[in-house]
Amino acid sequence: MVFSVSVPTQMIHWQGQAPSGGDHALKSFRTKWLSSSPRKMPLFGAGANCCIAIARNLRQANPNSNGRSMKNLLISGVVAVALAGCASIGKDLPLRSPEEVGRVRNPGTDEEYLLGKGDEVSLAIYGEPELSRNYTLGADGVIDVPLIGRIPATNMSIVALTKAVEARLRGDYLRNAAVAGSIVTYRPFYILGEVNRPGEYPYRPNLTLDDAVALAGGYTYRAQPDWVLIKGERETSDTRVQVAPNLAIRPGDTVRIVERFF
């Protein structure tokens, strides 16, 4: 994956004169690539912070090198760091199957879907049109229903939420409350990396990796075809998962399609 990073030139200090061809090559490199103001350098992985260190080490190891050979060595070193950075993205994580991580597509219904922040639900109260409306779960996962106030909805199915609203209305406000609930909009998932249109997309029931990639315009030609990185909504780190037709994507997931090494 190619990153563009800003390198402030005040962090790089050229010391001494440039009497030799090798020193001249390095100074020329600094002048062309790290000129006057911070600029964006297209580098791979962690290569950005290593360029000057490579240059100085090469100069010390080859004090008599001419400018052309030093330039070639410098380019070779930067490319080596670039490829090492690419190869390391997620590669060190254990490869898990969809079955191992509980991500096998299981056709279900809205009755099994658990609500969370960002979901929009509709609650229609029979005979009470002024109380019927849509609600979006906020950061605290709570909806504020007229007459009965705030109801925690996180991790509830739409059926459970409907029953909770009915019970509260029957207690003090409506003798025979009847509520019909449905999910209007699902909270999104995110797909990043080597797809043509990376970004945020609305979840839909029974979503698979193939579905998610199709929504994002398909893979780029650089995409790693055998595994992906997935971070769940409540997880703090990525899991490397083997690509399979039944690999399930969940609401709130962050899916990263990495670049293949070659």
FISE-810952 format. One record per atom (N, C-alpha, C): residue in three letters; atom name; x, z, y. Coordinates in steps of 0.05 Angstrom, whole numbers. Last residue first. Layout:
N
ALA; CA; X; Z; Y;
...
This chain:
262
PHE; N; 73; -90; -189;
PHE; CA; 79; -118; -190;
PHE; C; 55; -133; -202;
PHE; N; 42; -45; -175;
PHE; CA; 70; -46; -169;
PHE; C; 80; -75; -169;
ARG; N; -22; -48; -140;
ARG; CA; -5; -50; -165;
ARG; C; 24; -53; -157;
GLU; N; -50; -1; -97;
GLU; CA; -36; -27; -100;
GLU; C; -20; -26; -126;
VAL; N; -112; 34; -112;
VAL; CA; -84; 32; -104;
VAL; C; -73; 4; -109;
ILE; N; -171; 54; -88;
ILE; CA; -160; 32; -104;
ILE; C; -131; 27; -95;
ARG; N; -202; 114; -86;
ARG; CA; -180; 99; -75;
ARG; C; -170; 79; -96;
VAL; N; -261; 145; -68;
VAL; CA; -249; 128; -88;
VAL; C; -226; 113; -75;
THR; N; -292; 204; -58;
THR; CA; -273; 186; -45;
THR; C; -258; 171; -67;
ASP; N; -361; 223; -65;
ASP; CA; -335; 216; -77;
ASP; C; -318; 200; -57;
GLY; N; -412; 230; -45;
GLY; CA; -391; 246; -33;
GLY; C; -363; 240; -44;
PRO; N; -444; 217; -107;
PRO; CA; -446; 220; -78;
PRO; C; -424; 238; -67;
ARG; N; -400; 186; -157;
ARG; CA; -420; 205; -148;
ARG; C; -422; 207; -118;
ILE; N; -392; 137; -207;
ILE; CA; -385; 146; -180;
ILE; C; -408; 164; -170;
ALA; N; -372; 130; -275;
ALA; CA; -393; 137; -255;
ALA; C; -380; 146; -229;
LEU; N; -354; 79; -317;
LEU; CA; -342; 100; -299;
LEU; C; -361; 105; -276;
ASN; N; -367; 41; -353;
ASN; CA; -386; 63; -350;
ASN; C; -375; 85; -332;
PRO; N; -325; 4; -355;
PRO; CA; -351; -5; -345;
PRO; C; -370; 18; -340;
ALA; N; -264; 35; -329;
ALA; CA; -282; 29; -351;
ALA; C; -309; 21; -340;
VAL; N; -200; 57; -312;
VAL; CA; -222; 40; -305;
VAL; C; -238; 33; -331;
GLN; N; -181; 125; -315;
GLN; CA; -179; 99; -327;
GLN; C; -204; 82; -320;
VAL; N; -162; 163; -259;
VAL; CA; -182; 158; -280;
VAL; C; -179; 129; -289;
ARG; N; -132; 216; -229;
ARG; CA; -127; 188; -237;
ARG; C; -144; 182; -262;
THR; N; -158; 253; -177;
THR; CA; -156; 250; -206;
THR; C; -151; 221; -212;
ASP; N; -136; 287; -117;
ASP; CA; -144; 264; -132;
ASP; C; -142; 267; -162;
SER; N; -162; 351; -92;
SER; CA; -140; 332; -99;
SER; C; -152; 309; -116;
THR; N; -205; 382; -83;
THR; CA; -184; 382; -62;
THR; C; -161; 363; -69;
GLU; N; -276; 373; -90;
GLU; CA; -249; 375; -101;
GLU; C; -228; 372; -78;
ARG; N; -328; 363; -76;
ARG; CA; -318; 391; -74;
ARG; C; -290; 395; -86;
GLU; N; -331; 308; -84;
GLU; CA; -340; 320; -59;
GLU; C; -330; 348; -55;
GLY; N; -272; 283; -118;
GLY; CA; -300; 290; -116;
GLY; C; -306; 305; -90;
LYS; N; -230; 229; -116;
LYS; CA; -232; 257; -107;
LYS; C; -261; 264; -103;
ILE; N; -196; 184; -156;
ILE; CA; -222; 194; -147;
ILE; C; -219; 223; -139;
LEU; N; -159; 126; -165;
LEU; CA; -158; 154; -157;
LEU; C; -185; 162; -146;
VAL; N; -158; 83; -224;
VAL; CA; -165; 89; -196;
VAL; C; -160; 119; -191;
TRP; N; -130; 32; -267;
TRP; CA; -138; 59; -261;
TRP; C; -143; 62; -231;
ASP; N; -121; -23; -274;
ASP; CA; -125; -7; -297;
ASP; C; -134; 22; -291;
PRO; N; -109; -57; -231;
PRO; CA; -134; -62; -246;
PRO; C; -140; -41; -268;
GLN; N; -93; -50; -165;
GLN; CA; -85; -40; -191;
GLN; C; -110; -42; -209;
ALA; N; -95; -106; -121;
ALA; CA; -107; -82; -132;
ALA; C; -97; -76; -160;
ARG; N; -81; -151; -94;
ARG; CA; -59; -131; -98;
ARG; C; -70; -107; -114;
TYR; N; -124; -182; -83;
TYR; CA; -106; -192; -104;
TYR; C; -84; -172; -111;
THR; N; -178; -135; -75;
THR; CA; -158; -153; -65;
THR; C; -140; -162; -88;
TYR; N; -244; -131; -105;
TYR; CA; -216; -124; -104;
TYR; C; -200; -144; -88;
GLY; N; -307; -131; -66;
GLY; CA; -289; -138; -88;
GLY; C; -260; -129; -84;
GLY; N; -339; -111; -26;
GLY; CA; -329; -139; -24;
GLY; C; -310; -147; -45;
ALA; N; -361; -62; -34;
ALA; CA; -338; -64; -15;
ALA; C; -325; -91; -15;
LEU; N; -398; -71; -74;
LEU; CA; -408; -64; -47;
LEU; C; -386; -68; -26;
ALA; N; -362; -77; -116;
ALA; CA; -378; -100; -107;
ALA; C; -389; -95; -79;
VAL; N; -343; -25; -121;
VAL; CA; -324; -46; -113;
VAL; C; -340; -70; -103;
ALA; N; -391; 0; -139;
ALA; CA; -378; 8; -114;
ALA; C; -359; -13; -103;
ASP; N; -399; -26; -188;
ASP; CA; -419; -28; -167;
ASP; C; -407; -21; -140;
ASP; N; -354; -9; -216;
ASP; CA; -358; -37; -211;
ASP; C; -378; -42; -189;
LEU; N; -363; 47; -218;
LEU; CA; -341; 36; -203;
LEU; C; -345; 7; -197;
THR; N; -436; 56; -211;
THR; CA; -411; 55; -226;
THR; C; -388; 45; -208;
LEU; N; -494; 94; -198;
LEU; CA; -472; 78; -187;
LEU; C; -448; 79; -205;
ASN; N; -543; 120; -207;
ASN; CA; -529; 106; -229;
ASN; C; -507; 88; -220;
PRO; N; -571; 114; -142;
PRO; CA; -571; 125; -169;
PRO; C; -557; 107; -189;
ARG; N; -525; 103; -88;
ARG; CA; -550; 97; -101;
ARG; C; -549; 107; -130;
TYR; N; -495; 120; -25;
TYR; CA; -497; 122; -54;
TYR; C; -524; 112; -64;
PRO; N; -472; 78; 27;
PRO; CA; -493; 96; 17;
PRO; C; -493; 96; -14;
TYR; N; -402; 79; 44;
TYR; CA; -426; 64; 34;
TYR; C; -447; 84; 24;
GLU; N; -345; 70; 85;
GLU; CA; -367; 88; 75;
GLU; C; -391; 72; 67;
GLY; N; -289; 30; 64;
GLY; CA; -305; 45; 83;
GLY; C; -325; 63; 69;
PRO; N; -261; -37; 57;
PRO; CA; -260; -8; 52;
PRO; C; -278; 7; 72;
ARG; N; -270; -94; 37;
ARG; CA; -284; -80; 59;
ARG; C; -284; -50; 54;
ASN; N; -236; -108; -5;
ASN; CA; -238; -126; 19;
ASN; C; -252; -113; 43;
VAL; N; -191; -59; -30;
VAL; CA; -217; -74; -31;
VAL; C; -219; -89; -5;
GLU; N; -146; -20; -37;
GLU; CA; -145; -49; -42;
GLU; C; -172; -61; -50;
GLY; N; -170; 32; 4;
GLY; CA; -148; 19; -9;
GLY; C; -153; -11; -13;
LEU; N; -233; 66; -11;
LEU; CA; -210; 59; 6;
LEU; C; -189; 43; -10;
ILE; N; -298; 87; -6;
ILE; CA; -280; 72; -22;
ILE; C; -258; 60; -4;
TYR; N; -343; 141; -8;
TYR; CA; -322; 127; 7;
TYR; C; -304; 112; -13;
PHE; N; -414; 153; -5;
PHE; CA; -388; 155; -18;
PHE; C; -369; 138; -2;
PRO; N; -468; 188; 30;
PRO; CA; -450; 166; 23;
PRO; C; -427; 173; 4;
ARG; N; -533; 212; 9;
ARG; CA; -508; 215; 24;
ARG; C; -487; 195; 13;
TYR; N; -591; 169; 8;
TYR; CA; -571; 186; -6;
TYR; C; -546; 189; 12;
THR; N; -655; 171; 37;
THR; CA; -627; 161; 39;
THR; C; -608; 180; 25;
VAL; N; -702; 192; 14;
VAL; CA; -703; 168; 31;
VAL; C; -675; 155; 31;
ILE; N; -733; 220; -41;
ILE; CA; -707; 217; -27;
ILE; C; -707; 190; -12;
SER; N; -794; 258; -37;
SER; CA; -778; 235; -46;
SER; C; -752; 234; -30;
GLY; N; -852; 298; -52;
GLY; CA; -825; 295; -41;
GLY; C; -811; 270; -53;
ALA; N; -914; 322; -35;
ALA; CA; -900; 301; -50;
ALA; C; -873; 296; -37;
VAL; N; -952; 381; -42;
VAL; CA; -929; 368; -28;
VAL; C; -918; 346; -46;
ALA; N; -1007; 419; -28;
ALA; CA; -997; 399; -46;
ALA; C; -976; 382; -32;
ALA; N; -1039; 481; -22;
ALA; CA; -1018; 463; -12;
ALA; C; -1009; 444; -35;
ASN; N; -1090; 510; -14;
ASN; CA; -1083; 493; -37;
ASN; C; -1062; 472; -28;
ARG; N; -1086; 542; 32;
ARG; CA; -1097; 553; 8;
ARG; C; -1088; 536; -17;
LEU; N; -1031; 552; 76;
LEU; CA; -1050; 533; 63;
LEU; C; -1059; 543; 36;
TYR; N; -1005; 601; 94;
TYR; CA; -1014; 580; 112;
TYR; C; -1035; 561; 100;
ASP; N; -981; 638; 60;
ASP; CA; -994; 648; 85;
ASP; C; -1009; 626; 101;
GLY; N; -968; 614; 9;
GLY; CA; -968; 643; 14;
GLY; C; -985; 651; 37;
ARG; N; -966; 559; 10;
ARG; CA; -989; 573; -3;
ARG; C; -991; 602; 5;
LEU; N; -916; 549; 31;
LEU; CA; -940; 542; 47;
LEU; C; -965; 556; 36;
ARG; N; -882; 566; -9;
ARG; CA; -881; 580; 17;
ARG; C; -906; 574; 33;
ALA; N; -895; 531; -50;
ALA; CA; -898; 559; -54;
ALA; C; -899; 574; -28;
GLU; N; -881; 481; -28;
GLU; CA; -909; 486; -35;
GLU; C; -913; 517; -37;
VAL; N; -825; 487; -24;
VAL; CA; -841; 484; 0;
VAL; C; -871; 490; -6;
ALA; N; -812; 490; -79;
ALA; CA; -805; 513; -61;
ALA; C; -822; 511; -35;
LYS; N; -828; 441; -98;
LYS; CA; -842; 465; -108;
LYS; C; -837; 489; -90;
THR; N; -791; 408; -71;
THR; CA; -820; 405; -66;
THR; C; -835; 430; -75;
LEU; N; -743; 426; -93;
LEU; CA; -748; 430; -65;
LEU; C; -778; 428; -59;
ALA; N; -750; 409; -146;
ALA; CA; -747; 437; -141;
ALA; C; -753; 443; -111;
VAL; N; -751; 353; -138;
VAL; CA; -774; 367; -150;
VAL; C; -773; 397; -144;
ILE; N; -702; 342; -118;
ILE; CA; -724; 338; -100;
ILE; C; -749; 351; -111;
SER; N; -658; 396; -137;
SER; CA; -669; 370; -141;
SER; C; -693; 367; -121;
MET; N; -607; 430; -99;
MET; CA; -634; 430; -110;
MET; C; -642; 401; -116;
ASN; N; -559; 431; -73;
ASN; CA; -559; 434; -102;
ASN; C; -586; 437; -114;
THR; N; -589; 453; -13;
THR; CA; -565; 444; -27;
THR; C; -567; 451; -56;
ALA; N; -631; 475; 15;
ALA; CA; -637; 453; -4;
ALA; C; -613; 443; -19;
PRO; N; -662; 531; 45;
PRO; CA; -637; 520; 33;
PRO; C; -643; 499; 12;
ILE; N; -706; 526; 97;
ILE; CA; -705; 527; 68;
ILE; C; -678; 515; 59;
ARG; N; -735; 555; 154;
ARG; CA; -712; 544; 142;
ARG; C; -712; 548; 111;
GLY; N; -807; 551; 165;
GLY; CA; -779; 556; 173;
GLY; C; -758; 543; 156;
ILE; N; -861; 546; 160;
ILE; CA; -847; 563; 140;
ILE; C; -818; 566; 146;
LEU; N; -878; 516; 206;
LEU; CA; -893; 539; 196;
LEU; C; -877; 557; 178;
PRO; N; -836; 460; 191;
PRO; CA; -856; 474; 208;
PRO; C; -872; 495; 193;
VAL; N; -772; 469; 163;
VAL; CA; -799; 459; 158;
VAL; C; -819; 474; 177;
ASP; N; -709; 451; 162;
ASP; CA; -726; 468; 178;
ASP; C; -754; 457; 178;
ILE; N; -660; 453; 111;
ILE; CA; -680; 438; 126;
ILE; C; -698; 458; 140;
VAL; N; -589; 460; 98;
VAL; CA; -615; 472; 103;
VAL; C; -634; 453; 117;
GLY; N; -535; 449; 93;
GLY; CA; -553; 443; 71;
GLY; C; -581; 454; 74;
ASP; N; -501; 455; 135;
ASP; CA; -507; 480; 120;
ASP; C; -526; 475; 97;
ALA; N; -500; 404; 156;
ALA; CA; -475; 415; 144;
ALA; C; -480; 440; 128;
GLY; N; -567; 382; 138;
GLY; CA; -544; 385; 156;
GLY; C; -520; 397; 141;
LEU; N; -610; 336; 110;
LEU; CA; -595; 361; 105;
LEU; C; -570; 361; 122;
THR; N; -664; 311; 145;
THR; CA; -637; 306; 136;
THR; C; -622; 332; 133;
TYR; N; -732; 295; 132;
TYR; CA; -712; 316; 138;
TYR; C; -685; 307; 128;
ASN; N; -795; 268; 153;
ASN; CA; -769; 266; 139;
ASN; C; -750; 287; 149;
ARG; N; -862; 296; 145;
ARG; CA; -840; 284; 159;
ARG; C; -815; 281; 142;
SER; N; -922; 329; 156;
SER; CA; -908; 310; 138;
SER; C; -886; 296; 154;
LEU; N; -952; 357; 191;
LEU; CA; -930; 372; 178;
LEU; C; -913; 354; 160;
GLU; N; -991; 322; 207;
GLU; CA; -972; 332; 228;
GLU; C; -949; 348; 216;
PRO; N; -1021; 314; 160;
PRO; CA; -1002; 293; 169;
PRO; C; -982; 303; 190;
GLU; N; -1045; 345; 114;
GLU; CA; -1031; 356; 138;
GLU; C; -1011; 336; 149;
GLY; N; -1064; 325; 67;
GLY; CA; -1083; 335; 86;
GLY; C; -1071; 346; 111;
TYR; N; -1004; 340; 33;
TYR; CA; -1031; 329; 31;
TYR; C; -1050; 342; 51;
ILE; N; -944; 327; 61;
ILE; CA; -962; 349; 55;
ILE; C; -991; 339; 56;
ALA; N; -885; 298; 43;
ALA; CA; -912; 291; 52;
ALA; C; -931; 313; 42;
LEU; N; -820; 295; 59;
LEU; CA; -839; 314; 48;
LEU; C; -867; 308; 60;
SER; N; -761; 260; 44;
SER; CA; -788; 258; 56;
SER; C; -806; 279; 43;
VAL; N; -692; 268; 61;
VAL; CA; -715; 270; 43;
VAL; C; -740; 268; 59;
GLU; N; -625; 248; 62;
GLU; CA; -650; 249; 77;
GLU; C; -673; 249; 57;
ASP; N; -561; 279; 56;
ASP; CA; -584; 267; 44;
ASP; C; -608; 269; 62;
GLY; N; -523; 309; 84;
GLY; CA; -526; 281; 90;
GLY; C; -549; 267; 77;
LYS; N; -508; 355; 34;
LYS; CA; -505; 348; 62;
LYS; C; -506; 318; 66;
GLY; N; -551; 346; -24;
GLY; CA; -528; 356; -10;
GLY; C; -528; 346; 19;
LEU; N; -588; 351; -86;
LEU; CA; -586; 346; -58;
LEU; C; -561; 358; -46;
LEU; N; -580; 321; -148;
LEU; CA; -578; 346; -133;
LEU; C; -572; 340; -104;
TYR; N; -622; 286; -191;
TYR; CA; -603; 284; -169;
TYR; C; -603; 310; -153;
GLU; N; -663; 288; -227;
GLU; CA; -638; 300; -235;
GLU; C; -617; 301; -213;
GLU; N; -704; 260; -203;
GLU; CA; -709; 287; -211;
GLU; C; -684; 302; -219;
ASP; N; -687; 209; -196;
ASP; CA; -684; 227; -173;
ASP; C; -690; 256; -181;
THR; N; -657; 197; -262;
THR; CA; -677; 193; -241;
THR; C; -671; 212; -217;
GLY; N; -606; 162; -299;
GLY; CA; -624; 185; -294;
GLY; C; -643; 177; -272;
PRO; N; -556; 141; -343;
PRO; CA; -580; 133; -327;
PRO; C; -599; 157; -324;
ASN; N; -494; 160; -334;
ASN; CA; -517; 170; -350;
ASN; C; -542; 163; -335;
ARG; N; -427; 142; -338;
ARG; CA; -454; 136; -327;
ARG; C; -476; 144; -346;
VAL; N; -381; 194; -342;
VAL; CA; -394; 172; -357;
VAL; C; -421; 167; -345;
ARG; N; -346; 234; -324;
ARG; CA; -355; 213; -306;
ARG; C; -365; 189; -322;
GLY; N; -318; 278; -345;
GLY; CA; -346; 279; -342;
GLY; C; -358; 258; -323;
VAL; N; -265; 271; -356;
VAL; CA; -271; 283; -330;
VAL; C; -301; 284; -325;
GLU; N; -265; 248; -407;
GLU; CA; -251; 273; -403;
GLU; C; -259; 286; -377;
GLU; N; -294; 200; -399;
GLU; CA; -306; 221; -416;
GLU; C; -292; 248; -411;
PRO; N; -259; 169; -369;
PRO; CA; -284; 178; -357;
PRO; C; -297; 201; -373;
SER; N; -191; 195; -382;
SER; CA; -213; 177; -388;
SER; C; -239; 186; -373;
ARG; N; -133; 201; -341;
ARG; CA; -156; 213; -355;
ARG; C; -177; 192; -360;
LEU; N; -65; 208; -333;
LEU; CA; -87; 188; -335;
LEU; C; -109; 200; -352;
PRO; N; -33; 253; -288;
PRO; CA; -41; 246; -315;
PRO; C; -65; 227; -315;
LEU; N; 6; 226; -233;
LEU; CA; -17; 242; -242;
LEU; C; -24; 234; -271;
ASP; N; 44; 191; -215;
ASP; CA; 53; 216; -229;
ASP; C; 30; 233; -240;
LYS; N; 18; 152; -188;
LYS; CA; 29; 145; -215;
LYS; C; 37; 170; -230;
GLY; N; 1; 161; -137;
GLY; CA; -17; 168; -158;
GLY; C; -6; 164; -186;
ILE; N; 51; 124; -115;
ILE; CA; 24; 131; -106;
ILE; C; 6; 136; -130;
SER; N; 101; 105; -130;
SER; CA; 95; 134; -134;
SER; C; 66; 142; -127;
ALA; N; 109; 53; -118;
ALA; CA; 106; 60; -146;
ALA; C; 97; 89; -150;
CYS; N; 116; 54; -63;
CYS; CA; 92; 41; -75;
CYS; C; 87; 51; -103;
GLY; N; 165; 79; -58;
GLY; CA; 141; 92; -47;
GLY; C; 116; 80; -59;
ALA; N; 198; 42; -83;
ALA; CA; 195; 68; -95;
ALA; C; 171; 82; -85;
LEU; N; 193; 0; -47;
LEU; CA; 182; -3; -74;
LEU; C; 179; 23; -88;
ALA; N; 219; 23; -2;
ALA; CA; 192; 14; -1;
ALA; C; 179; 12; -28;
VAL; N; 271; 33; -21;
VAL; CA; 254; 56; -13;
VAL; C; 225; 47; -13;
ALA; N; 286; -21; -28;
ALA; CA; 286; -3; -51;
ALA; C; 268; 22; -45;
VAL; N; 283; -40; 24;
VAL; CA; 264; -51; 4;
VAL; C; 263; -32; -20;
VAL; N; 325; -11; 47;
VAL; CA; 298; -6; 57;
VAL; C; 277; -17; 36;
GLY; N; 369; -32; 18;
GLY; CA; 362; -4; 17;
GLY; C; 334; 2; 25;
SER; N; 368; -86; 34;
SER; CA; 365; -79; 5;
SER; C; 356; -50; 2;
ILE; N; 379; -81; 88;
ILE; CA; 353; -92; 80;
ILE; C; 348; -84; 51;
LEU; N; 431; -60; 85;
LEU; CA; 410; -45; 98;
LEU; C; 383; -54; 89;
LEU; N; 459; -102; 60;
LEU; CA; 457; -76; 47;
LEU; C; 434; -59; 58;
ASN; N; 453; -141; 101;
ASN; CA; 442; -145; 74;
ASN; C; 439; -119; 59;
LYS; N; 482; -116; 142;
LYS; CA; 454; -122; 146;
LYS; C; 440; -126; 119;
MET; N; 533; -115; 120;
MET; CA; 519; -89; 126;
MET; C; 489; -94; 129;
SER; N; 544; -169; 117;
SER; CA; 541; -154; 92;
SER; C; 527; -127; 96;
ARG; N; 544; -182; 172;
ARG; CA; 525; -195; 154;
ARG; C; 521; -178; 128;
GLY; N; 585; -149; 195;
GLY; CA; 557; -147; 204;
GLY; C; 537; -158; 184;
ASN; N; 630; -124; 145;
ASN; CA; 623; -140; 168;
ASN; C; 593; -138; 174;
SER; N; 657; -59; 128;
SER; CA; 639; -81; 123;
SER; C; 634; -97; 148;
ASN; N; 687; -14; 132;
ASN; CA; 700; -40; 139;
ASN; C; 682; -64; 135;
PRO; N; 656; 29; 114;
PRO; CA; 665; 28; 142;
PRO; C; 677; 2; 151;
ASN; N; 613; 42; 74;
ASN; CA; 626; 16; 77;
ASN; C; 636; 13; 106;
ALA; N; 594; 93; 77;
ALA; CA; 604; 84; 51;
ALA; C; 619; 57; 53;
GLN; N; 576; 95; 130;
GLN; CA; 597; 113; 121;
GLN; C; 610; 103; 95;
ARG; N; 536; 56; 128;
ARG; CA; 558; 52; 146;
ARG; C; 582; 70; 138;
LEU; N; 501; 79; 90;
LEU; CA; 513; 53; 84;
LEU; C; 538; 49; 102;
ASN; N; 485; 124; 119;
ASN; CA; 499; 127; 94;
ASN; C; 514; 101; 86;
ARG; N; 458; 99; 162;
ARG; CA; 481; 116; 167;
ARG; C; 498; 119; 142;
ALA; N; 415; 73; 135;
ALA; CA; 434; 58; 151;
ALA; C; 460; 74; 156;
ILE; N; 388; 115; 111;
ILE; CA; 400; 94; 94;
ILE; C; 422; 80; 110;
ALA; N; 370; 140; 158;
ALA; CA; 388; 154; 139;
ALA; C; 402; 135; 121;
ILE; N; 336; 101; 178;
ILE; CA; 361; 108; 192;
ILE; C; 380; 123; 175;
CYS; N; 296; 100; 136;
CYS; CA; 311; 76; 145;
CYS; C; 337; 83; 158;
CYS; N; 263; 142; 122;
CYS; CA; 288; 139; 108;
CYS; C; 306; 117; 119;
ASN; N; 213; 143; 144;
ASN; CA; 231; 164; 152;
ASN; C; 259; 161; 140;
ALA; N; 189; 97; 120;
ALA; CA; 194; 99; 149;
ALA; C; 215; 119; 156;
GLY; N; 180; 101; 65;
GLY; CA; 204; 87; 75;
GLY; C; 210; 91; 104;
ALA; N; 139; 122; 36;
ALA; CA; 154; 141; 52;
ALA; C; 178; 128; 65;
GLY; N; 101; 63; 36;
GLY; CA; 103; 91; 27;
GLY; C; 118; 108; 46;
PHE; N; 132; 12; 72;
PHE; CA; 118; 20; 48;
PHE; C; 123; 50; 43;
LEU; N; 120; -9; 140;
LEU; CA; 137; 0; 119;
LEU; C; 120; 10; 96;
PRO; N; 118; -35; 201;
PRO; CA; 105; -38; 175;
PRO; C; 123; -32; 152;
MET; N; 120; 6; 256;
MET; CA; 138; -7; 237;
MET; C; 122; -11; 211;
LYS; N; 104; 8; 323;
LYS; CA; 93; 10; 296;
LYS; C; 112; -7; 278;
ARG; N; 144; 46; 369;
ARG; CA; 130; 22; 360;
ARG; C; 122; 25; 332;
PRO; N; 160; 80; 429;
PRO; CA; 152; 82; 401;
PRO; C; 137; 57; 392;
SER; N; 204; 38; 470;
SER; CA; 181; 57; 466;
SER; C; 175; 59; 437;
SER; N; 259; 11; 462;
SER; CA; 249; 27; 484;
SER; C; 227; 47; 478;
SER; N; 262; -5; 391;
SER; CA; 267; -10; 420;
SER; C; 251; 9; 437;
LEU; N; 275; -9; 337;
LEU; CA; 268; 17; 349;
LEU; C; 271; 16; 379;
TRP; N; 289; -60; 323;
TRP; CA; 267; -47; 309;
TRP; C; 257; -21; 322;
LYS; N; 331; -77; 356;
LYS; CA; 309; -95; 351;
LYS; C; 284; -80; 340;
THR; N; 366; -33; 359;
THR; CA; 356; -45; 384;
THR; C; 331; -62; 379;
ARG; N; 378; -22; 305;
ARG; CA; 364; -2; 322;
ARG; C; 352; -15; 346;
PHE; N; 404; -70; 292;
PHE; CA; 379; -62; 277;
PHE; C; 363; -42; 294;
SER; N; 448; -66; 325;
SER; CA; 429; -88; 329;
SER; C; 402; -81; 316;
LYS; N; 473; -23; 301;
LYS; CA; 463; -20; 328;
LYS; C; 443; -42; 335;
LEU; N; 484; -46; 252;
LEU; CA; 466; -23; 253;
LEU; C; 455; -19; 281;
ALA; N; 520; -86; 268;
ALA; CA; 495; -93; 254;
ALA; C; 475; -71; 255;
HIS; N; 561; -56; 290;
HIS; CA; 546; -74; 308;
HIS; C; 519; -82; 294;
ASP; N; 581; -31; 246;
ASP; CA; 568; -15; 267;
ASP; C; 551; -33; 285;
GLY; N; 602; -77; 220;
GLY; CA; 581; -61; 208;
GLY; C; 566; -44; 228;
GLY; N; 641; -95; 256;
GLY; CA; 618; -112; 250;
GLY; C; 595; -96; 238;
SER; N; 662; -42; 302;
SER; CA; 664; -58; 278;
SER; C; 638; -74; 274;
PRO; N; 650; -13; 349;
PRO; CA; 673; -31; 349;
PRO; C; 673; -50; 325;
ALA; N; 609; 16; 381;
ALA; CA; 604; -2; 359;
ALA; C; 626; -22; 356;
GLN; N; 614; 86; 396;
GLN; CA; 615; 58; 403;
GLN; C; 609; 41; 378;
GLY; N; 571; 145; 389;
GLY; CA; 596; 130; 389;
GLY; C; 592; 101; 397;
GLN; N; 507; 148; 360;
GLN; CA; 531; 162; 369;
GLN; C; 555; 144; 368;
TRP; N; 439; 144; 372;
TRP; CA; 463; 129; 364;
TRP; C; 487; 142; 376;
HIS; N; 386; 181; 349;
HIS; CA; 408; 182; 368;
HIS; C; 431; 165; 357;
ILE; N; 317; 185; 346;
ILE; CA; 340; 171; 335;
ILE; C; 363; 170; 355;
MET; N; 277; 206; 374;
MET; CA; 285; 221; 350;
MET; C; 310; 209; 338;
GLN; N; 265; 171; 413;
GLN; CA; 280; 194; 421;
GLN; C; 289; 211; 398;
THR; N; 232; 133; 389;
THR; CA; 261; 128; 390;
THR; C; 277; 152; 399;
PRO; N; 183; 149; 342;
PRO; CA; 192; 153; 369;
PRO; C; 222; 150; 371;
VAL; N; 148; 107; 304;
VAL; CA; 174; 120; 303;
VAL; C; 183; 124; 331;
SER; N; 87; 102; 271;
SER; CA; 100; 102; 296;
SER; C; 126; 118; 294;
VAL; N; 70; 59; 216;
VAL; CA; 76; 85; 227;
VAL; C; 90; 82; 253;
SER; N; 29; 31; 170;
SER; CA; 41; 26; 196;
SER; C; 45; 52; 210;
PHE; N; 36; 17; 101;
PHE; CA; 28; 35; 122;
PHE; C; 42; 26; 148;
VAL; N; 12; -16; 45;
VAL; CA; 28; -18; 68;
VAL; C; 17; 1; 89;
MET; N; 17; 0; -24;
MET; CA; 0; 0; 0;
MET; C; 18; 0; 25;
